[in-house]
Amino acid sequence: MAELKVYLSDSLNEKFRRVAMSIYGYDRGSISKAAEAALTKWCVEHEPPATAKTADSFKGERGQAGRGETGIDPDERKKTRSEHEPTGENDSLGQIGSSS
């Protein structure tokens, strides 16, 4: 579960907490439940038209989220790149295909 920190005016904060607790009770998590419901409703109301590309359609083009354009984890890319870097011992481009 993700954490989202937001800043609200004092009046909205008080009103939101009061309404959230009247609906979800005074138990732990009631503010989070109300916030999730409010943000879900906001996202639905502000979602782009179906013809526009959505985040889900871009996900398929990019691979997994957070993995750049190649679909490779940036940390893995560094490991792969360093494994193939020349060490100075007969693996430079000039040495390829030449007999020693």
Backbone as JSON, one array per atom type, in Angstrom:
{
  "sequence": "MAELKVYLSDSLNEKFRRVAMSIYGYDRGSISKAAEAALTKWCVEHEPPATAKTADSFKGERGQAGRGETGIDPDERKKTRSEHEPTGENDSLGQIGSSS",
  "N": [[0.85, -1.17, 0.0], [0.55, 2.24, -0.77], [1.82, 5.42, 0.37], [0.58, 8.7, 0.64], [1.22, 12.03, 0.88], [-0.49, 14.92, 1.6], [-1.35, 18.41, 1.54], [-3.7, 20.32, 3.23], [-6.11, 22.94, 3.62], [-6.81, 24.32, 6.84], [-9.55, 24.43, 7.42], [-10.73, 22.67, 5.51], [-9.45, 20.31, 6.21], [-10.47, 19.85, 8.84], [-13.22, 19.6, 8.25], [-13.2, 17.4, 6.46], [-12.17, 15.33, 8.1], [-14.17, 15.23, 10.06], [-16.48, 14.5, 8.59], [-15.55, 12.09, 7.44], [-15.16, 10.47, 9.7], [-17.75, 10.37, 10.64], [-18.96, 8.8, 8.75], [-17.28, 6.47, 8.38], [-16.66, 5.8, 10.96], [-14.88, 5.91, 14.15], [-12.68, 4.36, 14.16], [-9.36, 3.05, 13.62], [-7.9, 3.92, 10.54], [-10.08, 5.04, 9.29], [-9.91, 7.61, 8.19], [-8.15, 7.14, 6.07], [-9.69, 5.37, 4.53], [-11.79, 7.06, 3.76], [-10.35, 8.99, 2.34], [-9.32, 7.44, 0.24], [-11.7, 6.72, -1.04], [-12.59, 9.27, -1.82], [-10.5, 10.11, -3.52], [-10.62, 8.14, -5.48], [-13.14, 8.64, -6.6], [-12.63, 11.21, -7.61], [-10.65, 10.68, -9.52], [-12.08, 9.09, -11.36], [-13.98, 10.93, -12.26], [-12.3, 12.74, -13.56], [-10.98, 11.34, -15.46], [-9.38, 10.77, -18.6], [-10.91, 10.88, -21.92], [-12.06, 7.82, -23.48], [-10.77, 7.44, -25.91], [-8.3, 8.58, -25.71], [-4.84, 7.91, -24.89], [-4.16, 5.94, -22.09], [-2.63, 5.53, -18.84], [-2.37, 2.76, -18.49], [-2.24, 1.81, -21.13], [0.15, 2.86, -21.97], [1.85, 1.5, -20.31], [2.15, -1.07, -21.36], [3.67, -0.46, -23.59], [6.05, 0.44, -22.52], [6.95, -1.58, -20.94], [7.44, -2.94, -17.71], [6.39, -0.85, -14.99], [8.57, 1.75, -13.96], [10.85, 0.84, -15.18], [12.12, 2.06, -17.3], [12.61, 2.73, -20.88], [13.53, 0.41, -22.14], [12.6, -1.75, -20.76], [14.2, -2.96, -18.98], [15.45, -3.22, -15.75], [17.04, -0.4, -14.36], [19.23, -0.83, -12.6], [19.96, -3.44, -13.23], [20.71, -3.01, -15.86], [23.07, -1.57, -15.54], [24.7, -3.55, -14.38], [24.78, -5.42, -16.49], [25.96, -3.87, -18.51], [28.5, -3.33, -17.34], [29.56, -5.88, -17.27], [30.18, -6.33, -19.91], [32.03, -4.46, -20.61], [35.22, -3.48, -21.88], [38.17, -5.0, -20.55], [40.73, -4.51, -21.0], [42.32, -6.58, -21.63], [42.87, -8.12, -24.33], [40.24, -7.8, -25.31], [39.36, -5.66, -26.71], [37.88, -3.82, -29.46], [39.63, -3.93, -31.61], [40.95, -6.32, -31.32], [39.18, -8.35, -31.83], [38.49, -11.16, -33.71], [41.09, -11.36, -34.66], [44.04, -13.31, -34.91], [46.06, -14.6, -32.28]],
  "CA": [[0.0, 0.0, 0.0], [1.35, 3.45, -0.9], [1.52, 6.55, 1.25], [0.48, 9.96, -0.09], [1.15, 13.16, 1.81], [-1.13, 16.09, 0.98], [-1.54, 19.57, 2.4], [-5.06, 20.84, 3.14], [-6.4, 24.09, 4.48], [-7.31, 23.88, 8.15], [-11.0, 24.24, 7.39], [-11.03, 21.45, 4.76], [-8.97, 19.21, 7.03], [-11.44, 19.61, 9.9], [-14.47, 19.13, 7.65], [-12.97, 16.06, 5.92], [-12.06, 14.4, 9.23], [-15.47, 15.12, 10.71], [-17.35, 13.72, 7.72], [-14.99, 10.74, 7.3], [-15.43, 9.71, 10.92], [-19.19, 10.13, 10.78], [-19.3, 7.72, 7.81], [-16.47, 5.27, 8.6], [-16.46, 5.56, 12.39], [-13.68, 6.47, 14.77], [-11.66, 3.31, 14.18], [-8.13, 3.29, 12.89], [-8.03, 3.73, 9.1], [-11.27, 5.67, 8.73], [-9.48, 8.74, 7.35], [-7.6, 6.55, 4.85], [-10.81, 4.85, 3.72], [-12.5, 8.2, 3.18], [-9.46, 9.61, 1.36], [-9.28, 6.56, -0.94], [-12.99, 6.87, -1.73], [-12.63, 10.6, -2.44], [-9.55, 10.15, -4.64], [-11.15, 7.27, -6.53], [-14.21, 9.38, -7.27], [-12.0, 12.31, -8.34], [-9.99, 10.1, -10.7], [-13.11, 8.67, -12.31], [-14.57, 12.14, -12.84], [-11.31, 13.47, -14.34], [-10.31, 10.42, -16.36], [-9.45, 11.22, -20.0], [-11.84, 10.1, -22.76], [-11.6, 6.46, -23.82], [-9.93, 7.44, -27.11], [-6.94, 9.02, -25.36], [-4.01, 6.87, -24.29], [-4.15, 5.97, -20.63], [-1.39, 5.01, -18.23], [-2.3, 1.32, -18.73], [-1.82, 1.53, -22.5], [1.57, 3.17, -22.05], [2.58, 0.49, -19.55], [2.49, -2.14, -22.28], [4.71, 0.0, -24.5], [7.29, 0.66, -21.78], [7.29, -2.7, -20.09], [6.96, -2.76, -16.35], [6.55, 0.5, -14.45], [9.84, 2.0, -13.3], [11.94, 0.14, -15.84], [12.63, 2.77, -18.46], [12.08, 2.38, -22.19], [13.97, -0.89, -22.59], [11.99, -2.81, -19.98], [15.24, -3.52, -18.12], [15.68, -2.48, -14.52], [18.27, 0.38, -14.52], [20.33, -1.46, -11.87], [20.39, -4.59, -14.03], [21.38, -2.49, -17.04], [24.44, -1.24, -15.11], [25.42, -4.8, -14.22], [24.99, -5.98, -17.82], [26.91, -3.02, -19.2], [29.83, -3.48, -16.78], [30.05, -7.2, -17.63], [30.6, -6.33, -21.3], [33.0, -3.42, -20.85], [36.57, -4.02, -22.08], [39.03, -5.03, -19.37], [42.07, -4.17, -21.43], [43.04, -7.82, -21.92], [42.47, -8.75, -25.59], [38.83, -7.78, -25.66], [38.99, -4.41, -27.38], [37.35, -4.09, -30.8], [40.71, -4.22, -32.52], [41.42, -7.68, -31.1], [38.17, -9.31, -32.24], [38.71, -11.83, -34.98], [42.52, -11.48, -35.02], [44.67, -14.45, -34.26], [47.16, -14.19, -31.39]],
  "C": [[0.9, 1.23, 0.0], [0.9, 4.51, 0.1], [1.54, 7.81, 0.41], [0.33, 11.07, 0.92], [0.57, 14.35, 1.06], [-1.27, 17.2, 2.02], [-2.93, 20.14, 2.15], [-5.17, 22.1, 3.98], [-6.95, 23.55, 5.8], [-8.8, 23.59, 8.12], [-11.38, 22.96, 6.64], [-10.59, 20.23, 5.56], [-9.98, 18.86, 8.12], [-12.74, 19.03, 9.34], [-14.32, 17.69, 7.15], [-12.91, 15.04, 7.04], [-13.41, 14.17, 9.9], [-16.4, 14.23, 9.88], [-16.86, 12.28, 7.59], [-15.31, 9.89, 8.52], [-16.91, 9.46, 11.13], [-19.64, 8.99, 9.87], [-18.59, 6.42, 8.16], [-16.2, 4.95, 10.07], [-15.14, 6.13, 12.87], [-12.56, 5.44, 14.88], [-10.44, 3.74, 13.38], [-8.37, 3.01, 11.4], [-9.23, 4.42, 8.48], [-10.92, 6.85, 7.82], [-8.94, 8.21, 6.02], [-8.69, 6.01, 3.95], [-11.54, 5.99, 3.02], [-11.65, 8.86, 2.09], [-9.4, 8.76, 0.09], [-10.57, 6.67, -1.73], [-13.05, 8.2, -2.47], [-11.7, 10.66, -3.65], [-10.0, 9.26, -5.8], [-12.23, 7.99, -7.32], [-13.63, 10.5, -8.13], [-11.35, 11.79, -9.62], [-10.99, 9.69, -11.77], [-13.7, 9.88, -13.02], [-13.61, 12.87, -13.78], [-10.54, 12.58, -15.3], [-10.44, 10.92, -17.8], [-10.45, 10.37, -20.79], [-11.22, 8.76, -23.16], [-10.68, 6.44, -25.03], [-8.5, 7.88, -26.81], [-6.18, 7.86, -24.75], [-4.02, 7.04, -22.79], [-2.83, 5.41, -20.12], [-1.25, 3.52, -18.49], [-1.83, 1.01, -20.14], [-0.35, 1.86, -22.68], [2.4, 2.11, -21.33], [3.03, -0.64, -20.46], [3.61, -1.75, -23.23], [6.06, 0.11, -23.81], [7.76, -0.57, -21.05], [6.77, -2.42, -18.7], [7.25, -1.35, -15.87], [7.9, 0.62, -13.76], [11.02, 1.36, -13.99], [12.39, 0.81, -17.12], [12.07, 2.24, -19.76], [12.43, 0.97, -22.62], [13.29, -2.03, -21.87], [12.99, -3.5, -19.08], [15.38, -2.62, -16.91], [17.01, -1.72, -14.66], [19.45, -0.22, -13.78], [20.86, -2.67, -12.63], [21.14, -4.14, -15.27], [22.84, -2.15, -16.71], [25.28, -2.5, -14.99], [25.77, -5.39, -15.59], [26.04, -5.19, -18.58], [28.32, -3.25, -18.67], [30.41, -4.85, -17.1], [30.63, -7.23, -19.04], [31.62, -5.23, -21.61], [34.39, -4.04, -21.01], [37.38, -3.96, -20.79], [40.45, -4.64, -19.72], [42.89, -5.4, -21.78], [42.45, -8.5, -23.15], [40.98, -8.75, -25.86], [38.41, -6.42, -26.2], [38.53, -4.75, -28.79], [38.45, -4.45, -31.79], [41.19, -5.65, -32.42], [40.42, -8.73, -31.58], [38.51, -9.87, -33.6], [40.18, -11.94, -35.39], [43.11, -12.66, -34.27], [45.85, -13.98, -33.44], [48.31, -15.13, -31.47]]
}
